[in-house]
Amino acid sequence: MKTIYQEIQAPTPRRRLTGLLPPTIALACGGAFLGAFQLLKGNKALMNWLILHVTTPYKHGISWLCGKAPFAVAEVIWALAILAALVFLVRSVWLIVREEQKLLRLACRVLALCAAAVLVYCGYTLLWGINYYGDDFSDKSGIVTRGATTEELATLTNSFALKLNELAGAVSRDENGVFNEDLDTVFAQTGGLYDGICAEFPFLEAPERTPKRMISSPIISRLDFTGFFFPFTAESLINDDSPACLVPSTILHEIAHQRNIAGEDECNFLAILAGLRCDNTTYTYSSALLGFIHLGNALYSADPQTYWAIRGQLDGRVEADLKANSAYWDQFTGKLEQAAKQASNTVYNGFLQSYGETDGTKTYGKCVDLLVAYYFDYRTQ
């Protein structure tokens, strides 16, 4: 066998230019996909077809597979992505420093990074973004929202206050009277929570998938989030470090995302309605509390005096939960935490607006309009 010794040659400019080809092709393909999406997103029939025949089967399959893991697969992906980004950054600096053609090498690395970002965004658009352009909950349910009167807000807020007072003693509490249900039990009781409203809205039917607790919950709190739906794994992820009194309603919110409901306002509405309809007192209390907070905020803006009159009638244990919730979020007031919160809100707001949610995170306020329309218009038809 003849051994051939060959000197290793430094990459030539032609070979370096060849290295630009793969990320350029990926970037072009991603750009073409996004361009086509921009042209076709107004075709609601096409979007509905893609949701029904592409994203929903994928979501059901991948969520079943990831559901076999006792941990959040999404968090593993996030950790690997961060690690890969750090390795990419360090390697890029090392290559650029030792490279003679520094600008060409820099262009290769930047192009590769842009291509990766665009492809991820394309995947997110296909697996989740199209939900914003198909039929929304109002289209499917026939509930038409409108502006609420102060009297309607007061009536509904008072109704939720009475429900909270009724259930205040039915949930476990600590020595300070604060909600203290065991979260392991709460997560173990997620099956069948949507049965009540699926009977009224059959399009919400979907395979049961248990939401998962996040190891990174303390970090997520500092970013001002209580939960996520990660479309690449179709997992609903819950911040279990947030106040326990609202964890059950957060679970219900994320389950709504599992059922192709994209709008945050609609998910909050469904979380409230599902909790009130289910047979689980813990979830009912948490949903009533979420509803009271949304309605109370709207009523306070319209008529502070009436709001305080209703709140003054709350059971002391309910008041303790409201104060505990506020105290938890008020603790994140450091400069670094405020900067992180501002950055995360800006990014998330941008994501919502890029998919047609023109009000960004302000759409959460529309939950009140849905509640008013449902209780005063829809149920009376």
N, C-alpha and C positions, 0 to 999 in steps of 0.2 A: 504494500500500500504506500503510495507516494504522498509524502507530507508536503503541503504547500505553505510557505510562510509569506504572508502578505502584510505590508505596512498599512495600518489603519489610516485612512484618509479623512481629513477634516471635511465637514459638510460644505459643499460648494453652494454658491448663491442659487443655482438652479434647484438643488435639493431643498434648500430652505424655502424657496418659493413653492415647491411642491407641497411642503408642509402646510401651506395656507389653504390648499384645496379642500380637505375634509371639512374644516369649520366653515369655509365659504359656502360649500354645498349645503351643509346643515342649516346655516343662517338663511340661505336662499329658500330652502324648503319650508322653514319655519315662517319666513316672511310671506311666502305664497299662501300658506295655510291661513295665517292671520288676515291677509288681504282678502282671501275668499270668504272668510268668516264675516268680515266687515260688510262685504257685499250681500251676503245671504242671510245675515242675522235677522233681518226684517221679515223673512219668510217664516211665519210662525208654524205653518204646517210642517215645513222641513225640520225646524227645531224640535217640534213635538215627536217627529219620526225618529230623529237621532236620540232623543231622550229615551224613547220607548225601546228602540232596537239596538242601541249601542251602549249608552252610559248606564242604563238600568241593569241590563244583564251583566255588564262588567262589575258594577257595584255589588250586585247580589253575590256574584262568584267570589270576588276578592274579599268581601267582608266575611263570607263564610270561611274562607281560607285563613285570613288573619285572625278571625275569631277563635281559632284553635290555639293561638298563642296566649299564654297567661299574662302577657305584658302588651303594651301599646307598640305595635310594629312601627307606627309612625314616628315614635320617639327615637327608635333605633335608626330610622332613615335620617331624621334630623341630625342625630349625633354623627353619623357617617358623612353626611353632607358638610357639616361644619369641619370635620377632620379633613375631608377631601379638599375643602376650600383653603384650609391652612397649609396643607401640603402643596397645593397648586401655587399658592402665593410664595412660599419659601423657595420652591423649585424655580418659579419664574424669576425671582430676584437673583438666584444663583446662576441661572443660565444667561440672564442678561448681563450680569457682571463679567462673566468669563467669555462672552461672545464678542467677536469683532464687529459683526453686523448687529449692533445693539437695537437699532430702530426696527430692523426687520424681525428680530426675535421678539421684541416688545409687541409688534403688530400681530405676530402669530399667537401670542399668549392672550392678548386682549380680544382678538377675534374668536379664539376658542372659548373664552369666558362668556362673551356675548352670545355665541351659538348655544352654549349650555343653558343660559338664562332664557333665551327665546324658546328653546325646545320644552323646557319645564313649563313656561307660560302657555305654550300650545297645549300641552297635556292637561293643564289646569282648566283651560278654556273648554276643551272637548269633554272632560269628565265632570266639570261643574259649571263653568261660565254659561253654557248654553241654557241652563235652567232659568236664567234671567230673561230669556227671550222666547220661551215656550209659554204655555198657559200657566198663569200663576194661580194662587189659591182662590182669589176672588173670581177668576174666570171659571174655575172648576166648581166652586161652591155656589156661585150666584149671589154672594154677599156683596152688596154695593156700599162702599164707605161714603161718608159725608161728614161735614163739620158737626161737632157735638155742641149742644147748648149747655150752659152752666147748670141748669136744672137737671139735665140728664147725667152730667158728670157727678153731681152731688148725690143723686139717687143711686147710681151704680156704685160709687165709692162707699156710700153708707151700707149698701147691700153686702159688699165684700168685707167691710168692717164687722158686720154682724156675723158673717160666716167665720171670720177669724176668732171672734169671741166665743163662738160655739165650740170651736175645735182647740182652743188654747190649752185646755187641760187634758186633751186626748193624746198629746205627743210627749215624749220623754224630755225632761229638762234637768239642768244641773242645779247646783246649790244657789245660783244667782237667778234662777228662773229662765235661763236661756235655753233654747232648743238644743237638744243633745241626743238625738237619735243616733244609733250605731250605724256608721256609714257602710260597713260591710253588709249589714242587713238591707240597707237602702238599695245598694247596688244589686243585691241578690233578688230583689223584688221588682225588677224592671219588666218582666214578662206580662203581657196582656194589658199594659197601661193604656194603650190606644184602642182597646176593644170598644169602649163606649162611644168614642167619636167616629170610629170607622163605620159603625152602624149608620151614622148620620151622613158621613162623607166617605163612601166606599173607595174612592180613589186614593185614600191614605193607606190602604192595605199594603203590607210589605212583610217580608220575612223578619222574624224577631232577631235583633242583634243587640247584645248587651254592651252598653257604653263602658269605656275603660277609664280607670283612674290614672292620672299622669304623675310620673315620678318627678317631673319638672314643675309641679304645681306652684311651689314658692316663687319660682322665676316667672311663671305665667301670671301670677298675681301682680307682680311688679310691672308687667306689660299691660295690665288692666283688662285681662280676659278671664272669663269664668269657664270657657269651654271652646272646643274646636270640632269642626268636621273636616277630616283630611281626605280629600277625594281620591288620592292615589291608592289608599288602602281601605277607603270607605269606612273608617273607624270614627266613632264619636268619642271624643276625649274630654274628660271632665277634670276641672281644677278642684281637687278635693281639699285644698288648703283654704279655699274661700269659705265664708260663713255657712255652716251646715244647714241653716234654716232654708237656704235657697239652692242647695245642691240638688234636691229632688226635682225642682222646677227647671234647673239647668239641664238635667238628664232628659226631661221631657222636651225641652227646646232642641237639644241635639238629635233626639230621635226623630223629630220633625224633619231635620235636614236629611236623615236617612231615607225619608219617604219623598224625596225630590221637591221639598219646599225650600226655596232659596232665600226668600226675603226674611231678614231678621225680625221684622215686625210681625210677619205671619207666623214665624216659629214661636215667638213669644205668645201670641194669641192662642196658638194651638197648645202650647205648654200649659197655659192657664185653663183652657177648656178641657183638655185631656185629664188634668189633675182633678178638676171639679167633677168630672164624670166617672173617674175610676173608683174602685172600692177600697183603695189604700189611704187611710187617714193621714199618714205622713206626707204622701204626695199631694193630697187634697189641701192640707194646710199650707204647704210650701207654695202651691199654685195660687191659692187665695192671697197669700202674702205678696207674691209677685204682681198679681192683678191690682192689689191695693196700692202698691208702690207706683205703678204706672198711672193708674187713675188718680191717685192722690197728687202726684206731681202735676198732672194736667189741671186738676181742680185748684190746686194752690196757685197756679199761674192765672186762673180766671177769677178766683174768689178765695183769697187767703183766709178770711174770717170763717167761712163755711168749712174749709178744710180743717182748720184747727178745732172747730166745734166737733167735727166727726172724729178726728184723731183723739180728742180728749175723752171720748167714750170707749176707747179701746181697752181691752183687758190689759192689766199691767204686764203680763207675760208676753203679750204681742208687742207691746211697747219695748220691752227688753230686747226682743229679737231685732226690731228696727234699729235700736241704738247700737246693738252689737254689730249689725251689718255695716252701719255708718262708721263705727269706730275702727273696724277692720280695714276698710279702704282708706280711711283718713291717716293711717299710720305710714303710708307710702308717700311721704312729703319731702324726702331728701332730694337734693339737686340731681343726683344721678338717676334716682327713681322717676322724678318728674320728666327728665330728658328722655328716659327709656319709654315712659308712658306716652309722651308726645310723639316720639318717633313711631311707635307701634300704631298709635291712632291715625297718624298721617298716612302710613303705608296702607293700613286696612281701609281707611276712608278712600284712598286712591283706588284700591282694588274694587270696592263697591261701585265707585263712580265709573270705572272703566267698563263695567258690565251694565251700565244704564241706570244704576241706582243714583240718580242725580243729586239726591239729598245726602248721599253717603251714610254715615252712622246716624244721621238725624232720622232715618227711616224707622228707627226703633220707636219713635213717637206715634207712628201710625197704628201701633198695637191698640191704642185707646180708641181710634176711629173704628177698628174692627170690632172691638168689644161693644161699643155703643150701637153700631149697625146690627150686630148679632142679637143683642138683647132687646133693642127697641124696634127693629124693623124686621129682621129675618125670622125671628121666632114667632112673630105675630101674623105672618103670611098664611 
